[in-house]
Amino acid sequence: MAGRSNRKRGRVVDPWQEHRDNGWKQVADHAIFRRIRNGLADADGHLPDDVWAIISPSGTLFYNAKRRATADEWAWVFAHLLLHAGFGHLDPRGVPEHSVEPNVFARTWLNPPSQPHPVYRAVCCVLVDQYLRSLKIGCPPIDLPPAPGSTDERALAERWRQTSVPDLYRRSEYPDFFIGTAKEAEIRDHRSAFAIGIGDAARDALETAGRDVTRGQAQTLRVWDRALNWFVSAYPLLGALAAGMKIVAEADVARGWDISIAAVNAEAAEIYINPLVTLSGEEWKFVLAHEMLHAALRHGERAGWRDHYLFNVACDYVVNGWLVEMGVGQLPEGLLYDPQLKGLSAEQVYDRISTDLRRLRKIATVRGRGKGDILGEPLPHGNTPGRYLDLDEYYRNAMSTGLAYHLSSGRGLLPAGLEQAIRALDQPPLPWDAQLAQWFDEHIPAVEKRRSYARASRRQSSTPDIPRPAWVRPEESVRLPTFGVVLDTSGSMSVELMGKGLGAIASYAMARDVSRARVIYCDAAAHDAGYLPVDEIASGVRVRGRGGTVLQPGIRLLERADDFPPDGPILVITDGMIDVLRIRHEHAYLIPAGASLPFRPHGPVFRIR
């Protein structure tokens, strides 16, 4: 595309250079990069044609003038490179030794001593792109692959180092960033500059959103709004989380749902407060931090089989203990706090309070006595509730980023339980089918093959004079691996749930060389289907019943059967609408996601999604 003449200035303007300059201006004007950028320069033909730009250890960006792109695409590229610096990828002090290798690309140009290992570089680029999606700067010049799930650089790099980098995440052979020396890193501390930039961006946002101009006059922020803004600007642990939470302060909502002080819904990322209650600014900080931790640590989903209100109370004791220990705000009078419970998990506290009747008479959450402040559904109100496409990813990123900045900025030590809970968010649970496969591996032994001369190997046909043994399964082992299936066939069970459960069981059984499984169908009565080939389980068998739900007779029938091994494991497939079960054998439950059992299970529970 030819340049156009600018007669007024007497020079020729290159439109592609204008796009590049405009893209750089988008990034340079953004507060988050204001302190980290160190200039833009032409690579002067040193970069390969397929490389857009690189960042040097000093933070200078060198672009490829041959690349033609829009301003938004250049903005994405420049922001991507600056985030490498902000995340510490250029600093050798924070990079694992096996992730650094001698530089072989730019010895005659920039001459940096080291470059990242291709696996580590791929991981860094993926995580930078994940973060950049949330900044809403420019648009990517390529189709970005989906997020790999993990936000831990080292864990993901170790996994890809063992399995190789998936094709979707492979990058150009030429690095887009280089690793400097420790001395260079001390001179230009990109991570600290990036942290300061985040604070600047937060303050800019608060100055813009903190005043609602009404009739030409600035409206003063309410006390709870100022408390929430304090987290964004001055408390990095919860700053990213607070930036995405919304406060709903409507008296009608608080009155209609009996909210004494506050409640929270993680799905909508909303905190509902009673605007008529009188608390100081420090007390509001405590209350808001309390509700944000409930949402981010997914306390509502952790209740499982437990009484949801009592588990809510247990989480209140734990969260309030953390906040008092960290000195966040001031504990309002009447909230749950017991120094004797310090260091206990929510599950351990639950076990204590569920048997302490004296304590039960006194408990009350932030919402009020007898009501949990962790809400299962968003409350209707005048404004549209905010929702996130991937709640787990949002809360995990917010808490992990906040923890990193809190520790790196020297804000002080955190309670061990809180730090452990935040780090646990980076390790999402395995899918139900993977957990089921592990259970099979643990409780159902595989048939070990051996060689035998009793049957000739197929390979000996060309040399019949040389005897060769064939692989055979010992007869005594064929009867060993089996298991029982107790299937809830009541009317409340969905066909989809039964199909997923039976299909998964069949596939793993065949993988373990299990030829048959003992199947019991239970509704109002138990129906013994006997030993069925696992391929029939996979293809779907005729289910009898579909009446009420009584599973204990089926369990008893299976445990007393003479032809069922005394150590045979049992799988129970149910929707959770059952009575208390007593199972002596090793066992596990398959239930739908979101359901819970009305008793404390002694075996693992796999939730089918």
Protein Blocks (a to p, Z undefined) as FASTA:
>chain_A
ZZdddfknopacdfklmmmmmmmmmmmmpmklmmmpgcjadekhpacfklmbdcdfkopa
cddfkbccdfklmmmmmmmmmmmmmnopmpmklgcfklpccdfklmmmnopabdcdfklm
mmmmmmmmmmmmmnopajdfbdcdddehiacfklmmmmmmmnopafklpccfbdcbdcdd
fklmmmmcfklmmmmmmmmmmmmmmmmmmpcceehiacdddfklmmmmmmmmmmmklmmm
mmmpccdddfklmmmnopakbccdfklopacddfkbccdfklmmmmmmmmmmmmmnommm
mnmmacfklmmmmmmmmmmmmmmmnopajadehiacdfklgoiafklmmmmmmmmmklmm
mgccfkbghiafbdfbdcddfbdcdddfblmlmmmmmmmmmmmmmmmnonopcdfklmmm
mmmmmmccddfklmmmmmmmmmmccddddddfkbccfklmmmmmbccddddddfklmmmp
gcdddddfbfklcfklmmmmmmmmmmmmmmnopabdcddddffbccdebjadfklmmnop
adeejiacdfklmmmmmmmpmkbcfkbccddddehiacddddfbdcdddddehiacfbdc
fbdcdddZZ
